[in-house]
Amino acid sequence: MKKKKSHIKFEEAVTYVNSYTEPIPADVLLKLYAYYKIANSNFDNPGSKTPLINAFKANALFQAKNMKKKEAMKFYIELVSKELK
């Protein structure tokens, strides 16, 4: 089965973020986290050992909770293009 263009662009953006070496601002990281989780239908609790980080991650997910999977991919790609490239 052929992957859709949006899936390929999303995967490319994820790869780009994973190989990014500069510090990423916390607000951008939290948005990327929420969009990634929604795009992958992963609603597990944040796994940080730091309660405050878990709270920030849970809040980011909560703010994006009504977003559709495709929309989350699109926002992830746009955020990477705007903030990191």
C-alpha positions as CSV (number, residue, x, y, z in Angstrom):
1,M,0.0,0.0,0.0
2,K,1.4,3.4,-1.0
3,K,1.8,6.0,1.7
4,K,0.0,9.3,1.3
5,K,2.1,12.4,0.7
6,S,1.0,13.8,4.1
7,H,2.3,10.7,5.9
8,I,5.6,10.9,4.1
9,K,6.0,14.7,4.9
10,F,5.1,14.0,8.5
11,E,7.7,11.2,8.8
12,E,10.3,13.5,7.2
13,A,9.5,16.2,9.7
14,V,9.7,13.8,12.6
15,T,13.1,12.6,11.3
16,Y,14.2,16.2,11.0
17,V,13.2,16.9,14.6
18,N,14.8,13.8,15.9
19,S,18.1,14.7,14.3
20,Y,17.9,18.4,15.3
21,T,20.9,19.4,17.4
22,E,20.0,22.9,18.6
23,P,17.9,23.5,21.7
24,I,14.2,23.7,20.8
25,P,12.1,26.2,22.8
26,A,9.8,24.5,25.4
27,D,6.6,25.8,23.9
28,V,7.5,24.4,20.5
29,L,8.5,21.1,22.0
30,L,5.2,20.8,23.8
31,K,3.2,21.5,20.6
32,L,5.3,19.0,18.7
33,Y,4.7,16.4,21.4
34,A,1.0,16.9,21.4
35,Y,0.7,16.9,17.6
36,Y,2.9,13.8,17.3
37,K,0.9,11.9,19.9
38,I,-2.4,12.8,18.2
39,A,-1.1,12.0,14.7
40,N,-0.1,8.5,16.0
41,S,-3.2,8.0,18.1
42,N,-1.1,7.5,21.1
43,F,-2.9,8.8,24.2
44,D,-0.8,7.0,26.8
45,N,0.1,9.1,29.9
46,P,3.4,11.1,29.6
47,G,6.2,9.0,30.7
48,S,8.6,11.5,32.3
49,K,9.9,10.9,35.8
50,T,9.4,14.6,36.5
51,P,5.8,15.4,37.6
52,L,6.0,19.0,36.3
53,I,7.1,17.8,32.8
54,N,4.2,15.3,32.8
55,A,1.8,18.1,33.7
56,F,3.0,20.3,30.9
57,K,2.8,17.4,28.4
58,A,-0.7,16.5,29.6
59,N,-1.8,20.1,29.3
60,A,-0.4,20.3,25.7
61,L,-2.4,17.2,24.8
62,F,-5.5,18.5,26.5
63,Q,-5.3,21.8,24.5
64,A,-5.1,19.8,21.2
65,K,-7.6,17.1,22.2
66,N,-10.3,18.0,19.6
67,M,-7.8,17.8,16.7
68,K,-8.0,15.2,14.0
69,K,-5.1,12.9,13.1
70,K,-4.6,14.5,9.7
71,E,-4.8,18.0,11.2
72,A,-2.2,17.1,13.8
73,M,0.2,15.9,11.1
74,K,-0.3,19.1,9.1
75,F,0.3,21.3,12.2
76,Y,3.4,19.3,13.1
77,I,4.9,19.7,9.6
78,E,4.0,23.5,9.6
79,L,5.5,24.0,13.0
80,V,8.8,22.3,12.0
81,S,9.0,24.4,8.9
82,K,8.2,27.6,10.7
83,E,10.3,27.2,13.9
84,L,13.1,24.9,13.1
85,K,14.1,25.2,9.4
